[in-house]
């Protein structure tokens, strides 16, 4: 089931996003993959989210939850299931404080010198692929 969903996502998302969705569905949700989609219930998902949180952290569990919920939404649209059991599960990252770390002046100096002519990344705070995917009109 997740393979069919992944086929639909590949042409419409960035490669890094596709890799993340694939990782989530094939790795984090592996224990549920062989079960029929209608046989997976909210308690199954809640237990697995707890396992992912303990093994990989709250952020990974949050991303895994989002990926599974998106797959269920797609499956509902395809008529493959009637409900999305992820919807009423708790968000593992709820209440987590956002990161507040910033680079020190010394760290910025090291990055600046390492960038050579690629300093646009540091100056904008954008990711490499975001800058690399910009069109001239942007």
SULLIN-V572937 format. One line per field, one symbol per residue. psi: psi as a letter, one per 40 degrees, with the letter a starting at -180 (. if undefined). burial: + if it has 9 or more other ideal C-beta (glycine too) atoms within 8 Angstrom, else -. A space follows every 10 residues. Layout:
BEGIN
psi=???
burial=???
END
This chain:
BEGIN
psi=dddddddddd eeiidddddd ddddddcded eedeiideeh iddddddddd dddddeiddd dddddddddd dddddddefe idigeddeii hdehehhiie hiiidddddd dddddbefed ddddeiiddd ddeiide.
burial=-+--++-++- ------++-+ ++++++-++- -++---+--+ -+-+++-+++ -++----+-+ ++++++++++ ++++++---- +--+++--+- -++------- -------+-- ++--+---+- ++-------- +-------
END
